[in-house]
Amino acid sequence: PKTPRPTPVPRVRSALLDGLAAADVTSFWDGVGARQPVVEPALESAGGAGQVVVTFCWRSDDAAEVLLFANRLTDETSLADTVLERLPGSDLWHASFLMEADWRASYCFLVRDPGEEAPWLVDGHVAIRAVLDRGLPDPRNPARCRNRAGVSQSVVALPAADPQPWLDHRPTVARGTVTEHVLDEGLDG
């Protein structure tokens, strides 16, 4: 959102990751971590019916910090709320959120390397938007869309999200074409 969120970012703990030891991270990446983001049932005490825990993960031995920028989740006035935490002694960066089971959004990751300033800590709304054009899609999530600048971003669609069949490739339908038409400058409405 371009204005502060009306409610705090719903950050929670992941039961799966809270029980994970650094020694088990390779198995995590080979198994459930190979498909992102990770979706777990919400504990009744966490939120109740119709919600799930969604965990976004990034793999890096070298990153100094990783920011998740998810549409309608990340608050540009409080970016620290979606900075991932690192599982000590591992290459696993993660952040979990309690979300409605029908949530769908685009997202990307912004990575700060050691010794550099966080690229998202630039003053001004326009600057943060420019930084997003360098955001990285989730390499473990094949679902993609393009942002306003044409940059590939990942898409999270939770289990109860409405299907979008018009986005699916249909081999029996011919590929369309785009034709550009230029109007005279003097034409009105």
Backbone torsions as a table, in degrees:
resi	resn	phi	psi	omega
1	PRO	NA	149.4	179.3
2	LYS	-83.8	-14.9	174.0
3	THR	-112.7	160.9	-179.7
4	PRO	-56.9	145.9	177.2
5	ARG	-60.5	142.8	177.7
6	PRO	-73.1	-20.1	177.8
7	THR	-131.3	157.0	178.9
8	PRO	-61.7	154.1	174.0
9	VAL	-59.7	128.8	-173.9
10	PRO	-80.0	61.2	-178.5
11	ARG	-76.2	134.3	-179.7
12	VAL	-137.7	178.8	175.5
13	ARG	-95.1	148.5	175.0
14	SER	-97.9	124.7	177.5
15	ALA	-60.9	-38.3	179.6
16	LEU	-62.8	-47.8	-176.7
17	LEU	-78.5	-29.7	177.4
18	ASP	-64.5	-26.3	178.8
19	GLY	-93.8	4.6	-175.8
20	LEU	-92.7	130.8	175.6
21	ALA	-98.4	155.3	-179.3
22	ALA	-54.7	-33.6	-179.5
23	ALA	-67.1	-21.2	-177.7
24	ASP	-95.2	2.6	-173.7
25	VAL	-65.3	-37.7	178.5
26	THR	-60.4	-44.0	176.8
27	SER	-63.7	-37.4	177.3
28	PHE	-59.6	-50.5	-178.6
29	TRP	-63.0	-35.9	-179.8
30	ASP	-73.8	-25.3	-177.0
31	GLY	-103.2	-110.5	-174.5
32	VAL	-62.8	-30.7	-178.9
33	GLY	-71.5	-10.9	177.9
34	ALA	-73.9	-16.8	179.2
35	ARG	-118.5	120.2	-175.1
36	GLN	-120.8	157.3	-14.8
37	PRO	-70.8	167.3	179.7
38	VAL	-85.9	131.0	-179.6
39	VAL	-117.4	128.0	179.1
40	GLU	-126.2	153.2	173.7
41	PRO	-62.6	145.3	176.3
42	ALA	-81.5	140.1	173.7
43	LEU	-68.5	144.5	-179.0
44	GLU	-55.3	-35.0	-179.5
45	SER	-71.3	-20.0	-177.0
46	ALA	-80.6	-35.9	-175.8
47	GLY	-167.3	-36.3	178.1
48	GLY	109.3	-164.6	-175.2
49	ALA	-65.6	147.8	175.8
50	GLY	81.7	6.7	179.6
51	GLN	-125.8	154.0	177.9
52	VAL	-136.7	162.2	173.6
53	VAL	-96.1	123.9	-179.6
54	VAL	-112.1	124.1	-179.3
55	THR	-115.8	123.4	176.5
56	PHE	-98.2	134.3	-176.6
57	CYS	-127.5	147.8	175.0
58	TRP	-133.4	141.2	-178.1
59	ARG	-109.8	118.4	178.0
60	SER	-164.3	130.2	171.3
61	ASP	-82.6	-25.0	-168.7
62	ASP	-99.8	-19.8	-174.9
63	ALA	-62.3	146.2	173.8
64	ALA	-95.2	-25.0	-178.9
65	GLU	-165.4	148.1	179.4
66	VAL	-135.3	129.8	178.4
67	LEU	-111.2	130.5	170.9
68	LEU	-89.9	127.4	173.9
69	PHE	-116.8	101.9	-178.1
70	ALA	-114.3	131.8	179.5
71	ASN	-57.6	132.1	177.6
72	ARG	67.3	12.2	174.6
73	LEU	-122.8	-53.9	-178.3
74	THR	-69.7	131.3	178.0
75	ASP	-100.2	115.4	-177.6
76	GLU	-62.9	-17.2	177.7
77	THR	-91.0	-4.2	-179.3
78	SER	-149.7	63.5	-174.8
79	LEU	-63.1	-25.7	-179.5
80	ALA	-59.2	-23.1	-179.1
81	ASP	-67.0	-19.8	-180.0
82	THR	-121.0	22.0	171.3
83	VAL	-78.2	131.7	-178.4
84	LEU	-74.3	152.1	174.1
85	GLU	-105.0	152.5	-178.4
86	ARG	-98.9	133.7	172.2
87	LEU	-70.9	117.8	-175.0
88	PRO	-51.9	135.8	177.1
89	GLY	75.8	15.9	-177.1
90	SER	-136.9	179.7	176.1
91	ASP	-101.6	13.3	-174.9
92	LEU	-97.4	117.7	173.4
93	TRP	-107.2	138.6	-175.3
94	HIS	-154.3	156.5	172.3
95	ALA	-152.2	137.2	-177.1
96	SER	-119.9	145.6	-176.3
97	PHE	-138.4	144.1	175.5
98	LEU	-88.9	114.9	-173.8
99	MET	-129.1	155.4	172.8
100	GLU	-63.2	142.2	-174.2
101	ALA	-67.6	-10.1	178.6
102	ASP	-104.4	14.5	-177.2
103	TRP	-69.7	138.9	173.8
104	ARG	-138.3	135.6	-179.3
105	ALA	-160.9	158.1	170.5
106	SER	-89.7	153.9	178.5
107	TYR	-156.0	159.7	174.9
108	CYS	-151.1	170.7	179.2
109	PHE	-117.1	142.5	173.7
110	LEU	-118.2	127.7	-173.2
111	VAL	-114.1	130.5	173.5
112	ARG	-100.4	125.2	177.1
113	ASP	-86.3	156.3	179.1
114	PRO	-56.8	139.4	176.4
115	GLY	83.6	-5.8	177.9
116	GLU	-110.9	157.7	176.8
117	GLU	-76.3	145.7	179.1
118	ALA	-60.2	122.5	-176.6
119	PRO	-65.0	-20.5	-178.9
120	TRP	-85.7	-5.4	179.9
121	LEU	-93.9	42.2	179.2
122	VAL	-96.0	139.1	178.8
123	ASP	-67.5	138.2	172.1
124	GLY	99.2	142.4	-179.9
125	HIS	-62.7	-43.6	-177.3
126	VAL	-61.1	-39.3	-179.5
127	ALA	-64.8	-41.5	-179.6
128	ILE	-66.2	-35.7	176.7
129	ARG	-65.1	-39.3	178.6
130	ALA	-64.8	-37.9	178.3
131	VAL	-63.6	-37.2	-179.8
132	LEU	-61.9	-26.4	178.1
133	ASP	-69.2	-9.1	174.4
134	ARG	-108.8	8.5	178.6
135	GLY	-65.4	152.9	-176.6
136	LEU	-105.4	134.4	175.6
137	PRO	-70.9	164.0	179.2
138	ASP	-75.6	115.4	-177.1
139	PRO	-67.8	-12.6	-179.5
140	ARG	-104.6	11.9	178.8
141	ASN	-128.7	111.3	-178.0
142	PRO	-75.1	-15.1	-178.8
143	ALA	-72.1	123.9	-174.9
144	ARG	-135.0	158.1	168.4
145	CYS	-145.9	176.3	177.4
146	ARG	-115.1	141.4	177.6
147	ASN	-83.0	-175.2	-175.4
148	ARG	-61.4	-21.5	178.8
149	ALA	-95.5	2.2	-179.7
150	GLY	85.6	8.3	-178.9
151	VAL	-82.8	134.9	-179.8
152	SER	-69.0	130.8	175.8
153	GLN	-129.6	160.4	178.2
154	SER	-84.9	160.0	177.8
155	VAL	-126.2	129.4	171.7
156	VAL	-103.4	128.6	175.6
157	ALA	-131.6	108.5	-176.0
158	LEU	-73.4	165.6	-170.3
159	PRO	-52.7	-33.6	-177.6
160	ALA	-97.1	7.4	178.6
161	ALA	-65.3	139.7	178.5
162	ASP	-58.4	138.8	176.3
163	PRO	-65.3	154.7	177.2
164	GLN	-127.1	71.0	-173.4
165	PRO	-62.3	-23.1	179.8
166	TRP	-67.7	-14.5	177.7
167	LEU	-88.8	-15.4	-177.7
168	ASP	-74.6	142.8	175.0
169	HIS	-68.1	131.5	178.2
170	ARG	-119.6	105.4	-174.4
171	PRO	-62.5	-19.9	-178.8
172	THR	-87.7	-2.6	179.7
173	VAL	-107.0	128.3	-179.3
174	ALA	-64.9	144.7	177.8
175	ARG	-67.3	136.2	-179.5
176	GLY	-80.4	176.2	177.2
177	THR	-129.5	158.8	177.2
178	VAL	-117.1	132.0	178.6
179	THR	-121.0	131.3	179.8
180	GLU	-91.9	133.8	175.9
181	HIS	-123.4	126.5	179.9
182	VAL	-103.1	125.9	179.5
183	LEU	-90.2	152.7	174.2
184	ASP	-65.3	143.3	-177.8
185	GLU	-63.5	-27.8	-175.0
186	GLY	-83.1	-2.7	-177.9
187	LEU	-76.7	140.2	175.3
188	ASP	-102.8	146.3	171.6
189	GLY	25.5	NA	NA
